[in-house]
Amino acid sequence: MHEMALMESVLEIVEDEARRAGATRVTVVRLAVGVLSHVDPEALRFCFEAVTNGTTAAGARLEIDRVAGAGWCLDCSTTVALDERFGDCPQCGGRRVQMTAGDDLRVAELEVV
Amino acid sequence: MCTVCGCGTATVEGGAVGHGHDHSHDHGHSHDHDHGHAHGHTHDHGHDHDHDHANAPVAAAAHVSRGEGAIDYGGGLAGVHVPGLSQERIVRIERDILGKNATLARANRRRLAARGILALNLVSSPGSGKTTLLVATIEALKARLPITVVEGDQQTSNDAERIRATGVKALQVNTGKGCHLDAHMVEHAIDALDPPENSLLFIENVGNLVCPAAFDLGEAHKVVVLSVTEGEDKPLKYPDMFAAADLMLLTKSDLLPHLDFDVAACLAAARRVNPRLEILVLSARSGDGLGEFVAWIERRAALARRPVAATAD
């Protein structure tokens, strides 16, 4: 359950950016979470409310955009779609696939008042 | 009418009757606020503003108090106020959630490298025998290499005490509710331990095969410990940790004759999630294979070593 620690980092970024933007309240927090990243979006949602309670982001809506996974297959020499972190190449079935996208864990944007 | 929320004007008579909602907007202006109502009723309605003064440093509320009897709704961010339309706007950020930990970890790594210290982050499930392995490794190495240890656990200093019994300096970090060590905790642990130049620093992470994978501490290598009493498919079940590690130690090998553990299947599973993973099979109890781990450490400690700064005359 490191989602709680991650959410605390999210809140730190949100409060910092809200202050910088001169906002009084944050209404939407939009995260980019790759499908191959090591976090569970549901666990993030669960922690969000607990962590934001009593802050500028209290009551804000959490939106999570999933970023698709991709990898480079050494045998096909091409980029292939990946839906598992250590998945096989969907073209040749080989295992020599290096993840190239989908590991994202970012605060993408905020909506503020 | 309340111009903050646009709620109705039918609250004139009877004081607290009617206007009984709570305004929970957090504006940062100081109070004494005068709505400038032209009608002559007493403003005694239950108009509860929840002013969150914790937000005081946040500049530019949607409306800004301009001294006695004036509230400027054009002082907001958009410079105008249109009833019914908020002054909401989007702020693009694109900041990495683990960015702060990564920055601190980089600083730890630079600091350790500058002093020639080899830091190893030991990760595993609880009960894999990390501390027993550490004690055996320290006994084998302490005559040749200065060693310090950071022990991470949710509670108790039992592990640090076991390490101190070997004569090596150890610091216990209790994470409380935390499920992992982070770079900030390790920064403070390095401050407190002050490991000598050209030494070996073991960081024994909280027993957890999930969370510590995500947090770089500034170590040179993650070493994942898996005991033969666990399942051989654990690398597939908890791939992040095995992918993040550079070395895997398959421990408690002295128990293999009593178990159905398939070593080859386990190593294949580990190499599947991390083709570059180095693997050693050992037993801290019997000492089998421990020499190879000690040699692995010594090779890396030699590479990390810095020439000792010449002392000024």
Interface residues (C-beta under 8 A of the other chain):
Chain A: M1 H2 M4 A5 L6 S9 V10 E12 I13 E17 A18 R19 A21 G22 A23 T24 R25 T27 L31 A32 H38 V39 G54 T56 R85 F86 R95 R96 L105 R106 V107 A108 E109 L110 E111 V112 V113
Chain B: H25 D26 H27 G28 A54 N55 P57 V58 A59 A60 A61 A62 L77 S86 Q87 E88 R89 I90 V91 R92 I93 E94 R95 D96 I97 L98 G99 K100 N101 K177 G178 C179 H180 D182 V210 C211 A213 A214 F215 L236 P239 D240 A243 R272 V273 P275
